[in-house]
């Protein structure tokens, strides 16, 4: 009996140990059940990369030309895709990733400027498009409106991107007047369709480029300038996200301003003179692409890039110019980047979003005028405290059915 008691006495610690081990094992299994393995893997992946995945998709001939321009300029941190119904154009594209639309419908010969064929060709490859946009955090859809593939297929690509939960930004051009009324009407319809399927849309009317080029500018150079403007639109936003900054703007900041924000305006200013910070800021806010209209925006993201000689006073000057022009309720996000290759220069990039539909019609038409009160406030901003504009832009009394009323 004593032996049994002795044995029991020796076994008790073992039983306690086994019980504790079983409890711990059971608890661990419960915890493991509550934490999906996929979530752990994703967290590890994010910890490794730490960067938003950005895709830039050029649709049609105009979009493909813009993609080529971006790749030639060395735009980094972006995955490029070229999509077209024209097989020959795809073969000449610089993008590594390519997708030919409507092989059975168009046989690789294009759409002949018919947007309906472009739409049907995109629907023929809807599964490929869905796979293309999957995994991205942000997607730029770039195209030239007015043709067949870009006008018809770009809204389909944008719709699949947005349905996949990707922050979708459209950056497109509106054709020159000399390209004809039919092309202009097709572009109007394409812009409206695209606007319904993106979070943010930047429309660049090619006619507005005539304001910044000389009288003797060759036609080829004018179209190259249009491609370069598309490049600036994508690079201006992607650099804000991908380039690490002294005052960093992360993807969540940009998404806050650009998600479901409607039409956006882009401004880029560069200066290396004596008052380089103020002049660069004024150039960005008065650029033809933004038409001095950020006082009507509900969200603004702006980034200041300079060399190691960039001073705190210069950052303050840029910030005061922007905040003086912005509305009192605008959501403003600011970033600053120090890059040695910009030594002696100051680059200012502004993305303004949230324009009302009736007002954006005026912006695209080039009918928004800078009020003297706002302009004087902007020029006085670096020397005075920021003030809200005293005069609000005039808005039309009734909303037009056409997004481009001067085309009627």
N, C-alpha and C positions, 0 to 999 in steps of 0.2 A: 504493500500500500504506500509505504513511504517512497518506494522506488517510483511508483506511478506518479505520486505527488511531485517527486523530484523531477521525473520526466516532464510532468505537466509544467513544472516551474521552469524547466529549460525550454519548453516549447512555446510558452506564452510570448516571449519576445519575437519569436518567429511568426506567430500568428498575427501579432500587432504589425509587424513589418509587412507581411503579405497584405493585410487589410489596407494599410496606408498606400502600398504600391498599387493595389487594385483601384482605390479611390482616385489616386493621382492619374492612373491610366484612363479611367472612365472620364474624369474631368477633362483630360487632354483631348480625348476623342470628341467630347461634346464641343469643346472650343474649336477643334478642327472642322467639325461639321458646320459651325456658325460662320467660319471664314472661308469663302470659296477660294480654291486654288487659283482660279483665273484672276481674281482680284489681287492676290499676292504677286502673281507674275506681272500684271500690268503695273503695279506699284514699283516693282524692281526695274521694269523697263523705263518708266518715267524718271526714276532716280538716276538711271544711266544716261539717258539722252537729255532730258531737261529742256527740250525745245518743242515748240509747236510745229506740227507737220503742215506745210503750206504747199498747195498745188496750184499751178497756173495753167489754165486750159485755153488754148487758142483755137477758136472754132471758125472754120471757113478760111478764105484767102486773107482777109484783113487780120484776123486773129493769128493766123500762122505767121504773117509778116511781123506782127508785134512780138511774137515769141522769138523769132529769129533775131530781132533787134535786142531783146533782153539778154539772150544767150551770148550774142556778140559783145555786149557791154559788160559781161562778166557778172551778172546778177547772181548772188549766192543765197543759199538757204531756201531755195524754191525748187520743187519738182515740176518740170515742164512736160506738157502734153500737147501734141498737135492733133486736131480732129478735123477731117475734111472728107468730102465726097469725091474730090479730085485726086486720083491716085498719083498723077504726075507732081502735083503740088506737095503731096506728102513725101514723095521721094526726095524732094529738094529741101524739106524742112530740116532744121538743125537739131530739133528736139530728139532725144533718144527714144522717148515713148510716143507712139503714134497709134491712132485708131482710124480706120477707114469706115465711113458710114455708108449704109445703103448699097452694098456691093451688088445685090440682086436688082435693086431698083434703078440705080444709075450706072452700073457696070463700070464704075471708076471714072466716069466722064464729067462729073459735076452735076449741078442742078439747072444750069442755064439761067440763073438769076431768079428762080422760082422759089420763094420761101416755103410754099406748101410742100414741095418736093424735099426741101431741107428738113422740114418737120417729120415727114414720113420716113426719111432715111434715118433720122435719129431714133425714131420709134422702132425701126427694124433692128437696131443694136442697143435696145434699152437695157438689156442685161449687162452688156459690156460697159455701158456708161455707169450703171450702178456699181459695178466692180471697180471701175476707175476712180470714182470719188470716195469710195469707202476707205476708212482709216485716216482721212484728212481732218485736221482741225479747222482749216480755213482754205477756201478755194476761190481763186480769181477766174471769172469767165470773161475772156476778152474777145472781141469780135468787131468787125466793121458792119454797121447796120445798113440795110438797103439792098444787099445781094440776096443770094438764095440760101446757101448753107449757113452762114453766120446768122442771118435774120431768122431762119426757121428752126435751126437746131440749137442755138444758144439757149433759148428759153427752156427747151427740154432738158438739156444738161444741167441748167441751173435748178430746175424743179427736182431732179433726182438728187442733186447735191444737198439742197435744203431739206428734203425729206429724210436724208440720212443724218441730219443733225449737224451738218457742217456749216460754219459761218460763211455765207456765200456773198461775194462781192462782184458785181458786174462792172466792167470798165470797157465802154464801147464808144465808137465814133459815129457821128451823124454826118451824112455825105455832104459834099460841097454842093452849092446851088447849081453849078454848071454840070453836075452829073445827071440832072433831069428830074422832072416832077414825079415820074413813076418811081424812081429809086427813093426819092424823098418820102413819098407816101408809104412805100414798103418799110422804110426805116421807122416811120412813126408808129406803124402797127407793131413792128418788132420790139421797139423800145417799151411800148405799153405791155406786151406779153412778158418781156424780161423783167420789167419792174414788179410784176405780180409774183415772181418766182425767186427773188433775191432778197437778202437782208438790206443791202446797200447798193445803190446804182450810181455810177459816175458816167455821165453822158458828156462827151466832148464834141461840140459842133465844129466841123472842119472849117466852116466859114469864119469862125472866130480866130482861127490861126492866121488868116489874112491880115489881122491887125498887128501881128508881131513879125511879119516877114516883109522884105522889101518889094518894091514894085516889079523888079526884074527877076524875081525868084522863079527858077524853072519848075515846071509842073512836077517832075520827078522828085525834086527836093521838097516840094509841098507835101507830097504823099509820104516821103520819108519823115518829115516833121510830124505828120499825124501818127506814124508808128512810134516815133520817139516820145510823143505825149502819152500814148498808151503805156509805154515803158515807165515813164515817170509816175504814172498813176499807181502801177503795181509796186514799183520799187519804193516809192514814197511811203507806202503802208507797210510793206514787208520788212523794210529796214528798221522801222520803228519797233517791230517785234523781234527780229532775228539778231540785230546788232546789239551787243551788251553795252549798257550805258552807265555813266556816272550817276545819273538819276534815271533809273530803269523804268521802261514802260513794258509791262508783260502782256501776254496774249489776253488775259482776263480783262485788262484795262481797255484794250482795243475792242474786245467783244462787247463790253458794257456800252460803249458809244455807238458801235456800228450794227448791233443786232436789231433787226426790224426797224431800221432808222430811215428807210426811204432813200431819197436822192441825196447824194453827197457832193461836195465841191472840194477840189484839190488845189493847193497853192504851194509852189516851190520858189524860194528866193535865195540867191547867192550873192555875196558881196565881199570884197577884200579891201575896200577903201578905208578912209579915216573913220567914218561913222558906220562901219560895216554891219554891226548888229542891228541898228535901227533901220538902215537901208534894206537889209535882207528881210527883216520882218515886214516892212512896208511893201516890198516887192512880192512877198508871198501872199499878203492879204489883198493886194491889188492886181494879182496875176489874171490874165484873161480867162483862166480856167475857174477862178473863184469869183471873179467879177465883184470884188469888194463887198461880198454879201454875207460874211460870217456873222453879222449882227442879227441875222434872222435864223441862225442855227440853234438847235437845242443841245448839240454835243460837239465838242472840239477836241481833237488830239493833235498836239503839235510837238515837234522834236527839233532840238537845236544841236547841230553838229559843228565842231570846230577842233582846231589843233590844241596843243598843250598851252598855247598862248591865250586861249579863251578865258575871259575873266568873269567874275561873279557879277560885275556891273553890266557887262554885255548881256548876260543871261537875264538880268533884271530888266534891261531895256527891251528885249524881245518880248518878255512876258507881259510887260506893261502895254505894249502895242496891241498884243492879242487880246488881253483882258479888257482893254478900253473899247475895242470894237465889238466884243462879244456881248450878248444880252446878259442881264443880271441873273437869270435862271439857267444859263447854259452850263452843262456838265463839262468841265475843262480838265483834261489830263495832259501832263507835261513830262517831257523826257529830255535828257541832255547826254550827248555822247562825245567823248574825247578820242579823236583819231588823228594820228600824226600826219597822214596823207592830206589832211585839210589844213595844214599849218598856214596861217595867214588869212584864212577864209572863215566865213560863218555861213552855214547852210541852215535854212529854216524850212521845214515841211509842215504844212497845216492840212488836216482833213476835217472838214466841217460837215455835219450831218443833221438830219431831222428837219429838212425844209418842208413847208406846207406845199401840197400839190399845185395850188394856184400860183404860189410865188415861184416855184421852181420852173414853171412855164416861162415866166418873165426872165429868169436867170439864163435859161438855155437860149431864149430869143435875144439875149443881149440888151434887154430893156431896163435893167436895174441900174439906177444912177446912184452915185455916191453923194450923200447929203453933205453940205458944207460942215455941219456940226460934227458929224462922225469923222470926216477927214481931218478936221482940225484937232479933234480929240486924239486921233491916232498919232498925228505928228507931235502933239504935245505930251504924249504918254511917257516917253523916256525921261522927261524932266518934271513930270507931275504924277500925283497919285492916280491910279486907274479909275476912270469914271465910266459909267454906262452911257451909251449913246442917248442923246436927248431927243433925237428925232427918229422915229421908227420908219422903215421903208413903207412906201405906199403899196397896198395890196389891192388887187382888182376886186370890184364889188361882186362880180359873179364869176363862177368857175366855168371855163371853156370846156367843151366836149373834146377838143383836140389838145394834145399835150404840146403842140407846136403851132400856136394860132397864126403865126406869120406865114405858115405853109398852106393855109386854106385858099 
